[in-house]
Amino acid sequence: MNEEKSCCHEKTTERSEEQRKRLLNRLRRIEGQVRGLQAMIEHDAYCNDILIQSSAVNAAMNSFNKELLSNHIHSCVARDIREGKDEVVDELVATIQKLMR
């Protein structure tokens, strides 16, 4: 059975070294922010301070998602549409709906 691979399991995206570095650097900064949140909880930091830091983590993740989504649309989605794989539009819509939750 020659089944099309699901994006979450088998598809891959080749990224330039610059893109890969940029995305990984963003994730490492976010990881550091999350570790900071953990430390704040461990040290009984004031709730308001934790919430402000948590909001910063959310903003950083949103920024990461925007960059990755833009890359995805310009590369994967555009390529698939050019190749006649219109189902990528439905996949994109579903992804955007998940991001907007």
N, C-alpha and C positions, 0 to 999 in steps of 0.2 A: 504494500500500500504506500503510495507516494504522497504523503500528507504534508501540506505546507507547515513549516515550523512556526511555532508561536514566538512572538517577540520576547516574552518573558523567560523563555526556556532555551531556545535554540538559535535564534537570530543573533547576529553580532553586528557591531558597528565599528568600522575602522576609523580611528581618530588620528589626527596629526599628533606629533610629539608635543607641540605647543598646546593643543587642545587638552590632551591628556594631563599635562603638567598643571594647566590652569584649573581644571576641574578637581584634580587631586589636591592641589593647594587649598582650594576653597573647602573641600571636605575635611582636610586636616585642621583648618582654622575652626570649623564647626565642631569637630571632635574636641578640640581644646576648650571651646566654649561650654560644651556639655560636661566635660571633666570639671570645669569651673563650677557649674551648677551642682554637681555631685559634692564637691568640696564645700560649697555653701551650705548644703543640707547637713553634711557631716559636722560642720562647725556652727550649726544652729543660727545661720544668718537670718536677718530680718526678712519676713515674707515678701515685703514690697521690693526689696533689693533682688530677691530670687526671681520674682515675676518680671522685673525689668530685664534681667539677664536672659530669662526664658524667652521673652519677646525678641531680644536680639538674636537668639538662636533661630527662632521662627523666621525672622527677616532674612537671616543668612541662608536658610534652607530655601526660602522663596526665591532669592536671588540666584542660587544654584539651579533651581528648577527652571527659572526663566532662561538662563543661559543654555542649559541642556535642551530645553524645548526648542529654542531658536535653532540650535545646531541640528536637531532632529528634523525640523521642518525643512531647513535649507538643504539637508543632505538626503536622509532616508526617504522622507515623504516625497520630496521633489523627484527623486530617482524613481521611486515606485510608480508615481503618477505618469512619468514619461514612459515607463515600461508597460503602462496599461493596467497596473494593479490598483484599481480604484478603491478596493477594500481598505487600503491604508487610510483613507479619509475617515471611515467609520472607526478605525483604531485610534486615530488622532482625536476625534470627537470624544470617544470614551476616555482617553487619557486626560484631556482637558477637563472633562466633567469630574474626574477623580481629583485633579489638582485643585478644583474650585470648591471642594467640600470644606 
